[in-house]
Amino acid sequence: MKFTKVLSLLLVICFAIGLLVTAIPSAASAAIGASDFLKTSGTVIKNNNGSGSVVNLHGTNLGGWLLEENWMSPLGGVDEWTVRQTLTNRFGVATTDNIIAGYQDTWIQASDLDNIKNMGLNFVRVPIYWENLMNRDGSMKSDAVSFRKLDWLVTQAQQRGIYVLLDLHGVPGNDDGWQSGGREGVNELWTNTTYQAWTVQIWERLATHYKGNPTIAGYDLLNEPVSNNSNLSISQMYDRLYKAVRAIDPDHMIYVEAFGYWNNIVSPSTYGWTNVVYEVHNYNWSNTDYNSQSASVNQWFTDIIWHQQNWNIPVFAGEFTLWDFNDLWEKYLSGLDALNVSWTNWTYKVTGGGNWGLYQNNSNAFPDINNDSASTISSKLTKFSTSNFQANTALQNIFKSYSNLAGTSSIKAVANSKYVTAENAGANPLIPNRTTVGGWEKFILVNNADGTVSFLSMANNKYVTADLNQGGRLIARSQGIAGWEKFKKVMNPDGTLAFQAMANNLFVCADLNVESGTLVANRSSVGGAWESFVITAAP
């Protein structure tokens, strides 16, 4: 992520109405095993090598760890390349490596993985700088050096049920010219064949090392690529890396980024890519303009839906922020969930504020890499463990609401803006007639393996069924999930949701002229407000 992305990357936006949540997946608490291996299946991701249940990945970026960025890390320099060069010139390679290793041991620890798990998250994206694996002369570092922290992370994550996405955030020569790629003002990947070959070699090594590992959610080949070579497009470079990885690892998902605009990347059919996830980074830099931010969210959803439907791909929101607009964070996360789009915010922790991090605001002194002694630099860096940051509790609470915790949700009918209730402890059909949420108005949403959703009522711990013996009325009475308990979620043009009952393929309706809006699956199409609903995390 680059804090200083150019304004030309702003999306053209249009205003629409809000979008809200769908299923909250089951908690990812058990250790990851062989049956948890992820693959794509149409527009979703599934476990059991793509033949199991739908898995929505919810998480955060471990930014500033294996690639430091000067605006969010205690870098003490312009970019990671400059820091390494300055330290090496002053202290030599061995001392430089020790300083960086000490910093990496401090920035992310086992307790951080506990924090992530306790927020109900099941996913981390790991930005990696190429010099963690390769020397500047192109020779590979030893496995003991290259995989010291990555293997540690994968082991810790596996034990906690957290998937890991390997993101080569900074490649040899840089791929975008920003400090977030490791070297400010340099974008030489596209014109330097040596750097291209080195990048291929790094991915071949990563694929060889992690082939078959179910904790690895995939390979994010390039971060925010911006080609400056008319003879080498972003898609062409992706295809070269894709083929190199696939020659070694045919099974892990590969992530390609539709960075800036979707037309910067080709569809998977162009090169015959399979088991590929398309990644977006959603930023609108008008950070104080609420209407602009809200409209951007709607446009992002529109773009995602079109490409899901036309390219038949899963989409992953790999980076984003909605600044200080907490309701827009909810709108965005709930909308992503409605579309089965996995997500990781940028980022887990930052030294400053601005609602960028789940932990933020560390005021300890940064090292002066030009003047401090090696021991002083190392000592200062020890002050940046997460225990010295402030928990961003407001943002964390939002994440918990839309995470993989076994959370409850409420359903509001657009027809009358009232909450759906399972009255009489679930004995009566569902009806939208409550202005507040209590026990009867709470549901656990379940993602089924076939992509449908089911609703478990907290009124009686029974599943909602579209009872065809009662004209398709919805009632919480089933002990398990079969055909009548499954619903297909459909996004309406205004961002609300409609639910199509699998019992009869008809849409659920709250007809205010019949039985005060009792929910019945009896409409062949979505006509408007009566077939529209908003689902949010219950208080």
Protein Blocks (a to p, Z undefined) as FASTA:
>chain_A
ZZkbcfklpccddddddddddddddddfbccdfklpccdehjbcceehopaccddddddd
dehkloccfklpcnopablmlmmmmmmmmnojklmmmmmmmmmmmmpcfklmmmmmmnop
abdcddddfklmbcfkopacdfklmmmmmmmmmmmmmmnopacddddfbcghijnopakn
opghiafklmmmklmmmmmmmmmmmmmmmgoiaklgbjcfbghiacfbfkbcfklmmmmm
mmmmmmmmmmbccddddehiaklpccfklnopahiacddddddfblmbmklmmmmmmmmm
mmmmmmmmmnopadddfbdcehjalklmmmmmmmmmmnopacddddfbdfbenolafbeh
iabdcddfklpcfklmmmmmmmmcfklpccdfklmmmmmmmmcbdcddddddfklopacd
dehhhlaccddfbfbdcfklgccddddfkopacdddfklopacdddfknnopacdfbfbd
cfklpccddddfkopacdddfklopacdddfkggghpacdfbfbdfbjmlgccddddZZ
